[in-house]
Amino acid sequence: MEGFYDTPVFAPNGNILVLTVMSLQQPAGIAIFPVPQEFLRLTRGLPAVSCAWINGKVVPEMCRGPQVITHLNDDLLSQINMSLLERFWFTGAHGDQVEGFLVMPPNFDPNKKYPVKFLIHGGPEGSWGDDWSYRWNPELFAAPTSSNPAGYVVIMINFHGSTGYGQNFIDAINGDWGGAPYEDLMKGLNYAESHYGFIDQDRECALGASYGGYMANWILGHTNRFKCIVTHDGMFDTESFWGTTEELWFPEWEFKGTPYTNREMYRKWSPALFAENFKTPMLVIHGQKGYRLDLSQGLALFTTLQRLGVPSKMLYFPDEGHWVLKPQNSQLWYKTVNDWVDRWTKKSEDDASRIH
């Protein structure tokens, strides 16, 4: 199957590679990949998961790729309508080609208009791909809700800093947190709006966690194009973040020093210093045990929004860290997030209005 393969290990017999496998439509399972002894000798025990030639001949079993051997969720998944990942490319910051993705709602009709959930990944050295997420699942975000039975189009951009496109692309975010990545995100959304007529440009919400939460906060002070924003465990004040994180190396690497040796860099990319521009309704989510981004970051942001009179709400988890991992908390998380997005992207007329 297509998707994301990971954690390769050899079986005891030494000629079978065992891997985990998942895709956007399939939770993690186990796959096996037979590796002929002759190939192992030629590659000194480092097999490639691909179609291989040995002594001028194709090895058929290697051309077939890994075989999935677990089917624990097949019955349940057969009852769920999920969409494939659609890829697109556009010219982003520095003139580089940047990749984006769309996920359509179930029973998608290209002749209808759909609101958008614009997801921003964390890391920032991370990426979106054809894999299953147990925390930020694009299929769940695309699914219909009680207030929006048509569902959502989900858009995701692998901006500068994302993995999978070479080291230079990854390093481009260093010292430029609100620069090239923000440009990529806006240009990617512009591209999607201009090339996919089923997108309702007047009903878009931006959502992000970790670095994605930082970017959600940055977006709050730099554009009013979104109807709402959701920020989860995001950095709000870069200077106070330095003094409260458990990974001190991280801000000193990303902002090229400390607040007292390179204060200009910290202040340049601090969402807190653009508070006078805050207008978009925002949901703030934070966990008490999130030591990477201390709770004080979420509280300071929420207090600022309240004092400015910006429509806002805070969801606080006293028993969660940087991620929401407990099942009942996850249910509450999704319900709160979806209710917030539904509220601000709701349309007075039928959501499934035809394109004219």
Residue frames relative to the residue before (quaternion, step in Angstrom):
aa qw qx qy qz dx dy dz
M 1.0000 0.0000 0.0000 0.0000 0.00 0.00 0.00
E 0.4934 -0.6109 0.5169 0.3408 3.55 -1.23 0.42
G 0.4068 0.7061 -0.5137 0.2685 3.55 -1.18 0.46
F 0.6476 -0.5134 0.4176 0.3778 3.53 -1.24 -0.60
Y 0.1236 -0.7920 0.5969 0.0345 3.58 -0.68 1.17
D 0.0347 0.8164 -0.5698 0.0876 3.57 -0.92 0.91
T 0.8414 0.2639 -0.1855 0.4336 3.55 -1.49 0.03
P 0.1001 0.8274 -0.5462 0.0834 3.65 0.67 1.01
V 0.0679 0.7597 -0.6447 0.0515 3.57 -1.05 0.86
F 0.4474 -0.6748 0.5122 0.2866 3.57 -1.19 0.55
A 0.4708 -0.6292 0.5403 0.3010 3.54 -1.16 0.73
P 0.6935 -0.5007 0.3091 0.4156 3.63 -1.17 0.45
N 0.6590 0.5178 -0.3304 0.4341 3.62 1.04 -0.62
G 0.4813 -0.7330 0.3832 0.2902 3.58 1.31 -0.10
N 0.7494 0.3756 -0.2415 0.4889 3.64 1.13 -0.17
I 0.6515 0.4120 -0.3477 0.5338 3.59 1.18 0.53
L 0.2348 -0.7535 0.6020 0.1211 3.54 -0.87 1.01
V 0.1670 -0.7841 0.5941 0.0654 3.59 -0.80 1.03
L 0.0071 -0.8155 0.5760 -0.0563 3.58 -0.81 1.05
T 0.3968 -0.6195 0.5919 0.3292 3.51 -1.33 0.20
V 0.0741 -0.7944 0.6026 0.0169 3.56 -1.12 0.67
M 0.1029 0.7710 -0.6246 0.0689 3.55 -1.07 0.78
S 0.1071 -0.7582 0.6349 0.1031 3.56 -1.32 0.20
L 0.7273 -0.4081 0.3055 0.4595 3.56 -1.28 -0.03
Q 0.7501 0.3742 -0.2035 0.5058 3.58 1.14 -0.63
Q 0.7608 0.3628 -0.1565 0.5148 3.60 1.25 -0.25
P 0.3803 -0.7107 0.5401 0.2420 3.62 -0.70 1.02
A 0.7269 -0.4649 0.2843 0.4179 3.56 -1.26 0.32
G 0.0166 0.7636 -0.6449 0.0284 3.52 -1.10 0.87
I 0.4898 -0.6391 0.5025 0.3151 3.56 -1.31 -0.19
A 0.0753 -0.7798 0.6212 0.0175 3.55 -1.03 0.89
I 0.2105 -0.7575 0.6013 0.1428 3.55 -1.23 0.52
F 0.1365 -0.7837 0.6048 0.0383 3.53 -1.17 0.71
P 0.2852 -0.7768 0.5323 0.1784 3.61 -0.42 1.16
V 0.1145 -0.7924 0.5984 0.0304 3.55 -0.89 0.96
P 0.3632 -0.7525 0.5015 0.2242 3.65 -0.39 1.16
Q 0.5833 -0.6106 0.4134 0.3406 3.55 -1.05 0.81
E 0.6239 0.5479 -0.3526 0.4315 3.57 1.01 -0.73
F 0.6540 0.4992 -0.3142 0.4737 3.56 1.03 -0.77
L 0.6207 0.5442 -0.3424 0.4487 3.57 1.04 -0.75
R 0.6508 0.5069 -0.3255 0.4621 3.56 0.99 -0.79
L 0.6766 0.5078 -0.2985 0.4420 3.58 0.93 -0.91
T 0.7673 0.3507 -0.1864 0.5035 3.59 1.03 -0.75
R 0.4395 -0.7207 0.4381 0.3090 3.58 1.31 0.23
G 0.7368 -0.4633 0.2322 0.4342 3.54 0.97 0.92
L 0.6219 0.5129 -0.3593 0.4702 3.60 1.21 0.34
P 0.0913 -0.8421 0.5297 0.0451 3.63 0.26 1.20
A 0.2963 -0.7221 0.5956 0.1897 3.54 -1.24 0.52
V 0.3749 -0.7169 0.5396 0.2333 3.57 -0.89 0.89
S 0.5030 0.6081 -0.4361 0.4324 3.54 0.35 1.30
C 0.6248 -0.4943 0.4234 0.4313 3.54 -1.33 0.00
A 0.0969 -0.8466 0.5234 -0.0048 3.60 -0.61 1.11
W 0.2951 -0.7103 0.6134 0.1793 3.51 -1.31 0.57
I 0.0199 -0.7720 0.6351 0.0141 3.56 -1.05 0.81
N 0.8381 -0.0611 -0.0122 0.5419 3.57 -0.67 1.13
G 0.7394 -0.4505 0.2205 0.4491 3.55 0.95 0.96
K 0.6920 0.4346 -0.2770 0.5054 3.59 1.25 0.10
V 0.4735 -0.6534 0.5101 0.2978 3.55 -1.13 0.72
V 0.3029 -0.7216 0.5935 0.1877 3.57 -1.04 0.85
P 0.3930 -0.7783 0.4270 0.2397 3.64 -0.18 1.24
E 0.6870 0.4982 -0.3157 0.4244 3.58 0.83 -0.93
M 0.6518 0.5006 -0.3260 0.4672 3.59 1.18 -0.46
C 0.6131 0.5433 -0.3521 0.4527 3.59 1.19 -0.40
R 0.6287 0.5517 -0.3377 0.4317 3.58 1.15 -0.50
G 0.3959 -0.7425 0.4615 0.2810 3.57 1.20 -0.40
P 0.7413 -0.4041 0.2841 0.4544 3.58 -1.27 -0.04
Q 0.2796 -0.7431 0.5881 0.1542 3.55 -1.18 0.67
V 0.3576 -0.7330 0.5402 0.2072 3.57 -0.72 1.09
I 0.1397 -0.8283 0.5411 0.0415 3.59 -0.73 1.06
T 0.6826 0.4197 -0.3058 0.5141 3.62 1.21 -0.03
H 0.0459 -0.8027 0.5942 -0.0201 3.57 -1.01 0.85
L 0.1397 0.8562 -0.4877 0.0976 3.56 1.10 0.77
N 0.7846 0.3472 -0.1659 0.4861 3.59 1.01 -0.78
D 0.3472 0.7880 -0.4695 0.1949 3.60 1.25 0.05
D 0.6738 0.5022 -0.3159 0.4404 3.61 0.83 -0.93
L 0.6809 0.4793 -0.2919 0.4706 3.58 0.91 -0.90
L 0.6846 0.4979 -0.2952 0.4430 3.60 0.87 -0.93
S 0.5975 0.5785 -0.3603 0.4225 3.60 1.15 -0.58
Q 0.6780 0.4842 -0.2839 0.4746 3.58 1.24 -0.40
I 0.6740 0.4887 -0.2762 0.4802 3.58 1.31 -0.15
N 0.3087 -0.7416 0.5718 0.1669 3.55 -0.94 0.95
M 0.0780 0.8063 -0.5785 0.0955 3.58 -0.42 1.23
S 0.4143 -0.7322 0.4999 0.2058 3.55 -1.19 0.64
L 0.5110 -0.6125 0.5084 0.3245 3.52 -1.30 0.42
L 0.5162 -0.6119 0.5015 0.3281 3.54 -1.32 0.34
E 0.1442 -0.7820 0.6014 0.0767 3.59 -0.78 1.01
R 0.2440 -0.7981 0.5422 0.0978 3.57 -0.78 1.06
F 0.0413 0.7672 -0.6399 -0.0152 3.54 -1.24 0.51
W 0.2589 -0.7533 0.5890 0.1364 3.55 -1.28 0.52
F 0.0198 0.7844 -0.6196 0.0221 3.56 -1.11 0.66
T 0.5277 -0.6091 0.4809 0.3455 3.57 -1.30 0.25
G 0.1210 -0.8254 0.5511 0.0187 3.55 -0.59 1.20
A 0.8128 -0.2003 0.1761 0.5179 3.57 -1.14 -0.65
H 0.8258 0.2011 -0.1916 0.4909 3.56 -1.22 0.69
G 0.5752 -0.6065 0.3728 0.4029 3.59 1.22 0.30
D 0.4612 0.6973 -0.4344 0.3353 3.60 1.26 0.23
Q 0.4737 -0.6309 0.5298 0.3113 3.52 -1.26 0.49
V 0.0997 -0.7980 0.5943 -0.0082 3.55 -0.81 1.09
E 0.3340 -0.7648 0.5238 0.1707 3.56 -0.99 0.88
G 0.0664 -0.7810 0.6206 0.0233 3.53 -1.12 0.79
F 0.2323 -0.7719 0.5815 0.1096 3.56 -1.29 0.39
L 0.1395 -0.7489 0.6390 0.1063 3.52 -1.30 0.53
V 0.0853 -0.7372 0.6652 0.0824 3.51 -1.24 0.62
M 0.2886 -0.7760 0.5412 0.1473 3.56 -0.72 1.10
P 0.5425 -0.6021 0.4621 0.3600 3.59 -1.20 0.40
P 0.6398 -0.4906 0.3967 0.4389 3.61 -1.21 0.21
N 0.8255 0.1599 -0.1529 0.5193 3.56 -1.16 0.71
F 0.1332 0.8420 -0.5095 0.1169 3.55 1.09 0.77
D 0.0934 -0.7682 0.6330 0.0220 3.55 -1.03 0.93
P 0.3583 -0.7752 0.4751 0.2120 3.63 -0.39 1.17
N 0.6406 0.5319 -0.3293 0.4452 3.60 1.23 -0.25
K 0.6281 0.5082 -0.3357 0.4842 3.56 1.30 0.08
K 0.4187 -0.6669 0.5520 0.2742 3.54 -1.33 0.27
Y 0.0973 -0.8099 0.5784 0.0127 3.57 -0.94 0.96
P 0.4584 -0.6396 0.5320 0.3128 3.58 -1.11 0.64
V 0.3775 -0.7494 0.5181 0.1658 3.56 -1.26 0.48
K 0.1391 -0.7018 0.6883 0.1200 3.51 -1.24 0.72
F 0.1646 -0.8059 0.5681 0.0286 3.53 -0.49 1.30
L 0.1257 -0.8441 0.5204 0.0294 3.58 -0.11 1.32
I 0.1444 -0.7841 0.6017 0.0473 3.58 -1.00 0.91
H 0.3386 -0.7913 0.4741 0.1858 3.57 -0.52 1.16
G 0.5011 -0.6591 0.4850 0.2814 3.54 -1.30 0.41
G 0.2967 0.7523 -0.5636 0.1683 3.52 -1.30 -0.28
P 0.3565 0.3794 -0.3750 -0.7670 1.56 0.19 -2.49
E 0.5732 0.5874 -0.3860 0.4212 3.58 1.27 -0.25
G 0.4254 0.6286 -0.5169 0.3959 3.53 0.41 1.35
S 0.1570 -0.7938 0.5739 0.1259 3.60 -1.17 -0.29
W 0.4445 -0.6115 0.5724 0.3176 3.51 -1.39 0.29
G 0.0896 0.7956 -0.5963 0.0588 3.58 -1.12 0.60
D 0.6530 -0.4887 0.3980 0.4200 3.52 -1.37 -0.16
D 0.4722 0.6494 -0.4636 0.3746 3.57 0.47 1.21
W 0.5439 -0.6357 0.4623 0.2939 3.52 -1.30 0.49
S 0.1424 -0.7834 0.6002 0.0763 3.58 -0.86 0.96
Y 0.3048 -0.7574 0.5510 0.1731 3.56 -0.92 0.93
R 0.7131 0.4205 -0.2505 0.5019 3.60 1.25 -0.17
W 0.7772 0.0705 -0.0335 0.6244 3.61 0.89 -0.92
N 0.0165 0.8488 -0.5236 0.0713 3.53 0.20 1.33
P 0.4011 -0.7491 0.4697 0.2396 3.64 -0.45 1.16
E 0.6161 0.5452 -0.3587 0.4411 3.61 1.06 -0.66
L 0.6546 0.4940 -0.3122 0.4796 3.60 1.00 -0.78
F 0.6489 0.5143 -0.3229 0.4585 3.58 1.00 -0.76
A 0.6777 0.4897 -0.2887 0.4665 3.61 1.09 -0.69
A 0.5613 0.6607 -0.3733 0.3301 3.58 1.17 -0.58
P 0.5929 -0.5693 0.4315 0.3716 3.59 -1.18 0.54
T 0.1900 -0.7427 0.6284 0.1319 3.54 -1.26 0.52
S 0.6915 -0.4692 0.3319 0.4377 3.57 -1.25 0.19
S 0.7235 0.4188 -0.2408 0.4932 3.58 1.08 -0.70
N 0.7749 0.1934 -0.1190 0.5899 3.58 1.24 -0.36
P 0.1348 -0.8515 0.5033 0.0589 3.60 0.30 1.25
A 0.5993 0.5697 -0.3663 0.4267 3.61 1.21 -0.29
G 0.4464 -0.6900 0.4585 0.3382 3.59 1.17 -0.50
Y 0.4553 -0.6819 0.5195 0.2404 3.53 -1.40 -0.04
V 0.3570 -0.6337 0.6227 0.2885 3.51 -1.34 0.35
V 0.1984 -0.7772 0.5892 0.0968 3.57 -0.83 1.00
I 0.0899 -0.7883 0.6085 0.0169 3.57 -0.87 1.03
M 0.0136 -0.7908 0.6109 -0.0364 3.56 -0.98 0.95
I 0.1455 -0.7947 0.5878 0.0422 3.58 -0.97 0.91
N 0.2569 -0.7361 0.6036 0.1665 3.58 -0.98 0.85
F 0.1405 -0.8487 0.5096 0.0150 3.53 0.32 1.39
H 0.7024 -0.4162 0.3444 0.4635 3.58 -1.32 0.11
G 0.6606 0.4119 -0.3616 0.5131 3.54 -0.78 1.13
S 0.5826 0.5945 -0.3668 0.4154 3.59 1.23 -0.42
T 0.4536 -0.6784 0.5128 0.2666 3.53 -1.17 0.66
G 0.6736 0.5143 -0.3698 0.3808 3.54 -1.26 0.49
Y 0.7319 0.3968 -0.2220 0.5075 3.60 1.26 -0.12
G 0.7093 -0.4354 0.2500 0.4948 3.57 1.20 0.43
Q 0.6257 -0.5897 0.3693 0.3527 3.55 -1.18 0.64
N 0.6223 0.5488 -0.3541 0.4316 3.61 1.00 -0.72
F 0.6358 0.5248 -0.3180 0.4683 3.56 1.07 -0.78
I 0.6391 0.5177 -0.3150 0.4737 3.57 1.05 -0.80
D 0.7196 0.4765 -0.2561 0.4354 3.57 0.79 -1.06
A 0.5248 0.6747 -0.4040 0.3257 3.60 1.20 -0.43
I 0.6427 0.5370 -0.3357 0.4311 3.61 1.14 -0.46
N 0.5363 0.6556 -0.3997 0.3504 3.59 1.17 -0.54
G 0.8278 0.0984 -0.1179 0.5396 3.57 -0.61 1.19
D 0.7288 0.3719 -0.2105 0.5350 3.60 1.29 0.13
W 0.0911 0.8778 -0.4683 0.0425 3.56 1.12 0.71
G 0.7846 0.2826 -0.1607 0.5279 3.58 0.90 -0.82
G 0.5404 0.6530 -0.3755 0.3749 3.58 1.29 0.17
A 0.8328 0.2063 -0.1004 0.5038 3.57 -0.25 -1.31
P 0.6495 0.5117 -0.3567 0.4348 3.67 0.85 -0.73
Y 0.6477 0.5037 -0.3186 0.4745 3.59 0.97 -0.83
E 0.6374 0.5245 -0.3248 0.4616 3.58 0.98 -0.84
D 0.6422 0.5224 -0.3194 0.4611 3.59 0.96 -0.86
L 0.6669 0.5182 -0.3061 0.4394 3.57 0.87 -0.95
M 0.6924 0.4674 -0.2864 0.4691 3.58 0.87 -0.91
K 0.6677 0.4835 -0.3068 0.4757 3.60 0.97 -0.80
G 0.6319 0.5319 -0.3349 0.4535 3.57 1.06 -0.69
L 0.6583 0.4850 -0.3034 0.4893 3.56 0.99 -0.82
N 0.6109 0.5407 -0.3456 0.4636 3.59 1.04 -0.73
Y 0.6463 0.5236 -0.3154 0.4568 3.57 0.95 -0.92
A 0.6710 0.5015 -0.3035 0.4540 3.57 0.85 -0.98
E 0.6548 0.5203 -0.3171 0.4471 3.58 0.94 -0.87
S 0.7205 0.4567 -0.2508 0.4576 3.58 0.98 -0.83
H 0.7502 0.4005 -0.2119 0.4816 3.60 1.17 -0.49
Y 0.7467 0.3081 -0.2004 0.5544 3.60 1.19 -0.27
G 0.2936 -0.8276 0.4588 0.1359 3.53 -0.13 1.35
F 0.6130 0.5687 -0.3503 0.4221 3.60 1.22 -0.28
I 0.5393 0.6125 -0.4069 0.4105 3.62 1.26 0.00
D 0.2663 -0.7433 0.5945 0.1523 3.56 -0.87 0.99
Q 0.2957 -0.8120 0.4814 0.1466 3.58 -0.16 1.30
D 0.6610 0.5115 -0.3054 0.4563 3.58 1.21 -0.38
R 0.7432 0.3234 -0.2027 0.5495 3.61 1.27 -0.02
E 0.3244 0.7394 -0.5122 0.2929 3.53 0.42 1.30
C 0.0843 -0.7858 0.6120 0.0284 3.56 -1.02 0.85
A 0.2724 -0.7579 0.5743 0.1468 3.60 -0.96 0.91
L 0.0229 -0.8014 0.5968 -0.0337 3.57 -0.94 0.95
G 0.1596 0.7983 -0.5696 0.1129 3.58 -0.93 0.88
A 0.1668 -0.7724 0.6061 0.0902 3.55 -1.27 0.55
S 0.7938 0.2027 -0.2078 0.5344 3.56 -1.17 0.70
Y 0.7881 -0.0223 0.0232 0.6147 3.64 -0.45 -1.03
G 0.6065 0.5515 -0.3548 0.4495 3.58 1.06 -0.69
G 0.6205 0.5209 -0.3308 0.4841 3.59 1.16 -0.61
Y 0.6027 0.5303 -0.3460 0.4856 3.57 1.07 -0.75
M 0.6968 0.4712 -0.2903 0.4562 3.59 0.80 -0.98
A 0.5892 0.5472 -0.3678 0.4671 3.60 1.10 -0.60
N 0.6623 0.4909 -0.2954 0.4829 3.58 1.02 -0.83
W 0.6311 0.5243 -0.3221 0.4723 3.58 1.08 -0.73
I 0.6293 0.5335 -0.3165 0.4681 3.56 1.00 -0.88
L 0.6009 0.5922 -0.3474 0.4093 3.58 1.00 -0.85
G 0.7685 0.3642 -0.1926 0.4895 3.59 0.99 -0.79
H 0.7472 0.4268 -0.2099 0.4642 3.59 1.26 -0.08
T 0.7990 0.0675 -0.0866 0.5912 3.62 1.20 -0.04
N 0.2680 -0.7495 0.5854 0.1544 3.54 -1.24 0.61
R 0.3498 0.7851 -0.4610 0.2207 3.59 1.23 0.37
F 0.6903 0.4759 -0.2815 0.4666 3.62 1.16 -0.47
K 0.4900 -0.6533 0.4985 0.2910 3.55 -1.16 0.68
C 0.7948 -0.0451 0.0409 0.6039 3.57 1.14 -0.58
I 0.1995 -0.7526 0.6156 0.1215 3.55 -1.36 0.28
V 0.1279 -0.7451 0.6480 0.0931 3.55 -1.21 0.67
T 0.0305 -0.7987 0.6009 -0.0112 3.58 -0.76 1.05
H 0.0754 -0.8039 0.5900 -0.0056 3.57 -0.80 1.07
D 0.8450 -0.1072 0.0423 0.5222 3.58 -0.73 1.11
G 0.3376 0.7584 -0.4861 0.2731 3.56 0.84 0.98
M 0.5234 -0.6127 0.4946 0.3258 3.53 -1.27 0.48
F 0.1658 -0.7970 0.5775 0.0608 3.56 -0.87 1.03
D 0.7882 0.1181 -0.0375 0.6028 3.57 0.84 -1.00
T 0.3641 -0.7802 0.4640 0.2082 3.59 -0.30 1.25
E 0.6645 0.5207 -0.3193 0.4306 3.60 0.97 -0.77
S 0.6998 0.4319 -0.2821 0.4942 3.60 0.87 -0.85
F 0.5494 0.6001 -0.3904 0.4308 3.60 1.17 -0.53
W 0.6234 0.5622 -0.3408 0.4234 3.59 0.94 -0.89
G 0.7497 0.4265 -0.2261 0.4527 3.57 0.90 -0.85
T 0.7441 0.4109 -0.2224 0.4775 3.60 1.23 -0.17
T 0.5733 0.6028 -0.3931 0.3916 3.63 1.19 -0.18
E 0.4601 -0.6755 0.4995 0.2870 3.57 -1.19 0.55
E 0.7098 0.3784 -0.2519 0.5381 3.62 1.26 -0.20
L 0.1531 -0.8555 0.4895 0.0721 3.54 0.40 1.28
W 0.5717 0.6042 -0.3842 0.4006 3.59 1.10 -0.61
F 0.6198 0.6129 -0.3373 0.3556 3.53 1.02 -0.90
P 0.7310 0.3871 -0.2771 0.4889 3.69 0.61 -0.92
E 0.6439 0.5286 -0.3426 0.4344 3.60 1.02 -0.66
W 0.6396 0.4831 -0.3201 0.5051 3.58 1.18 -0.49
E 0.7179 0.4679 -0.2655 0.4418 3.58 0.77 -1.02
F 0.7810 0.2877 -0.1551 0.5322 3.60 1.04 -0.74
K 0.4855 -0.7432 0.3821 0.2567 3.53 1.31 0.58
G 0.8232 -0.0003 -0.0536 0.5652 3.55 0.80 1.04
T 0.5941 -0.5407 0.4463 0.3944 3.54 -1.27 -0.41
P 0.6619 -0.4970 0.3596 0.4309 3.61 -1.22 0.18
Y 0.7147 0.4243 -0.2795 0.4807 3.59 1.11 -0.41
T 0.6882 0.4119 -0.3041 0.5141 3.63 1.25 -0.08
N 0.7975 0.1066 -0.0497 0.5917 3.60 1.18 -0.48
R 0.0183 0.8592 -0.5097 0.0396 3.56 0.89 1.00
E 0.6005 0.5880 -0.3631 0.4023 3.59 1.01 -0.74
M 0.6536 0.5104 -0.3137 0.4625 3.59 0.99 -0.84
Y 0.6520 0.5125 -0.3140 0.4622 3.59 0.92 -0.88
R 0.7033 0.4640 -0.2735 0.4640 3.57 0.85 -0.90
K 0.5915 0.5895 -0.3633 0.4131 3.60 1.06 -0.70
W 0.8018 0.2847 -0.1280 0.5096 3.57 0.93 -0.92
S 0.4555 0.6923 -0.4511 0.3312 3.61 1.14 0.46
P 0.4002 -0.7260 0.5024 0.2457 3.65 -0.56 1.09
A 0.5918 0.6111 -0.3666 0.3768 3.61 1.06 -0.68
L 0.6831 0.5077 -0.2893 0.4382 3.58 1.09 -0.67
F 0.6736 0.4420 -0.3032 0.5088 3.59 1.28 0.11
A 0.2540 0.8256 -0.4745 0.1694 3.55 1.27 0.44
E 0.5918 0.5902 -0.3782 0.3979 3.60 1.08 -0.58
N 0.6737 0.4849 -0.2925 0.4748 3.60 1.26 -0.33
F 0.4766 0.7040 -0.4333 0.2990 3.62 1.23 -0.19
K 0.1230 0.7974 -0.5807 0.1085 3.57 -0.75 1.09
T 0.6444 0.5691 -0.3228 0.3958 3.60 1.06 -0.74
P 0.5145 -0.6358 0.4694 0.3326 3.64 -0.88 0.85
M 0.0462 -0.8326 0.5507 -0.0367 3.58 -0.81 1.03
L 0.2320 -0.7141 0.6461 0.1370 3.50 -1.19 0.82
V 0.1507 -0.7887 0.5941 0.0482 3.58 -0.75 1.12
I 0.0375 -0.7937 0.6071 -0.0106 3.59 -0.83 1.03
H 0.1307 0.7948 -0.5837 0.1026 3.57 -0.91 0.89
G 0.3009 -0.7484 0.5691 0.1597 3.53 -1.22 0.68
Q 0.5648 -0.6287 0.4267 0.3220 3.55 -1.04 0.82
K 0.7607 0.3821 -0.1902 0.4890 3.57 1.00 -0.83
G 0.4260 0.6936 -0.4724 0.3381 3.59 1.18 0.49
Y 0.1048 -0.8617 0.4942 0.0471 3.56 0.27 1.25
R 0.5414 0.5878 -0.4168 0.4333 3.61 1.19 -0.25
L 0.7605 0.0840 -0.0293 0.6432 3.54 1.00 -0.93
D 0.3315 -0.7887 0.4851 0.1811 3.55 -0.18 1.29
L 0.6544 -0.5347 0.3828 0.3733 3.54 -1.21 0.67
S 0.5786 0.6141 -0.3734 0.3856 3.60 1.07 -0.67
Q 0.5892 0.5704 -0.3741 0.4329 3.62 1.12 -0.55
G 0.6894 0.4682 -0.2765 0.4785 3.58 0.93 -0.89
L 0.6507 0.5184 -0.3162 0.4559 3.56 0.98 -0.83
A 0.6555 0.5133 -0.3171 0.4542 3.59 0.95 -0.85
L 0.6444 0.5094 -0.3163 0.4746 3.56 1.02 -0.80
F 0.6797 0.4913 -0.3023 0.4531 3.59 0.81 -0.96
T 0.6332 0.5272 -0.3282 0.4619 3.59 0.99 -0.82
T 0.6394 0.5264 -0.3180 0.4615 3.57 0.99 -0.86
L 0.6605 0.5086 -0.3063 0.4595 3.58 0.90 -0.92
Q 0.6638 0.5077 -0.3012 0.4592 3.57 0.95 -0.89
R 0.6732 0.4953 -0.2970 0.4618 3.58 0.92 -0.88
L 0.6799 0.4699 -0.2842 0.4859 3.58 1.12 -0.64
G 0.4593 -0.6943 0.4427 0.3332 3.60 1.23 -0.26
V 0.3978 0.6980 -0.4934 0.3334 3.59 1.20 0.46
P 0.5085 -0.6393 0.4648 0.3415 3.64 -0.81 0.88
S 0.1759 0.8034 -0.5349 0.1937 3.58 -0.55 1.13
K 0.0818 -0.7644 0.6391 0.0230 3.51 -1.31 0.53
M 0.1706 -0.7866 0.5838 0.1068 3.58 -1.10 0.63
L 0.1536 -0.7486 0.6412 0.0694 3.53 -1.05 0.96
Y 0.0872 -0.8263 0.5558 -0.0250 3.56 -0.53 1.27
F 0.1303 -0.7849 0.6029 0.0580 3.58 -0.88 0.98
P 0.2693 -0.7944 0.5207 0.1591 3.63 -0.33 1.16
D 0.7616 0.3786 -0.1849 0.4923 3.59 1.20 -0.51
E 0.6319 0.5100 -0.3490 0.4678 3.60 1.19 0.38
G 0.3923 -0.7045 0.5428 0.2349 3.54 -1.26 0.51
H 0.8322 -0.1482 0.1342 0.5171 3.54 -0.96 -0.93
W 0.7517 0.2411 -0.1521 0.5947 3.57 1.27 -0.42
V 0.3947 -0.6634 0.5709 0.2798 3.56 -1.24 0.45
L 0.0510 -0.8639 0.4993 -0.0416 3.57 -0.25 1.30
K 0.6353 0.5360 -0.3492 0.4326 3.62 1.09 -0.53
P 0.5799 -0.6517 0.3588 0.3320 3.63 -0.78 1.03
Q 0.7009 0.4508 -0.2952 0.4673 3.62 0.80 -0.91
N 0.6166 0.5248 -0.3434 0.4759 3.58 1.10 -0.64
S 0.6344 0.5343 -0.3269 0.4530 3.55 1.03 -0.78
Q 0.6290 0.5256 -0.3321 0.4668 3.57 1.03 -0.77
L 0.6519 0.5007 -0.3074 0.4793 3.56 0.96 -0.88
W 0.6217 0.5540 -0.3332 0.4421 3.57 1.01 -0.85
Y 0.7042 0.4615 -0.2758 0.4637 3.59 0.73 -1.03
K 0.6473 0.5147 -0.3318 0.4539 3.59 0.95 -0.81
T 0.6726 0.4957 -0.2994 0.4607 3.60 0.91 -0.90
V 0.6606 0.5016 -0.3044 0.4684 3.57 0.94 -0.90
N 0.6907 0.4784 -0.2935 0.4560 3.60 0.80 -0.96
D 0.6318 0.5250 -0.3379 0.4593 3.59 1.00 -0.77
W 0.6481 0.5201 -0.3184 0.4561 3.59 1.00 -0.82
V 0.6763 0.4768 -0.2964 0.4769 3.57 0.89 -0.92
D 0.6277 0.5388 -0.3352 0.4509 3.60 0.96 -0.86
R 0.6498 0.5539 -0.3193 0.4111 3.56 0.91 -0.96
W 0.7967 0.3540 -0.1709 0.4590 3.56 0.79 -1.00
T 0.7019 0.4074 -0.2830 0.5111 3.59 1.23 -0.21
K 0.3793 0.7445 -0.4741 0.2776 3.57 1.28 0.12
K 0.2167 -0.7749 0.5858 0.0968 3.52 -1.04 0.88
S 0.5260 -0.6659 0.4270 0.3124 3.54 -0.92 0.86
E 0.7295 0.3415 -0.2294 0.5464 3.57 1.02 -0.76
D 0.7637 -0.3728 0.2642 0.4561 3.56 -1.34 0.06
D 0.4865 -0.6727 0.4778 0.2874 3.61 -0.86 0.99
A 0.7199 0.4334 -0.2472 0.4825 3.56 1.09 -0.59
S 0.1726 0.8159 -0.5303 0.1527 3.57 1.05 0.75
R 0.4834 -0.6930 0.4614 0.2706 3.55 -0.98 0.82
I 0.4870 -0.6240 0.5213 0.3189 3.55 -1.24 0.55
H 0.2125 -0.7846 0.5716 0.1121 3.58 -0.88 0.91
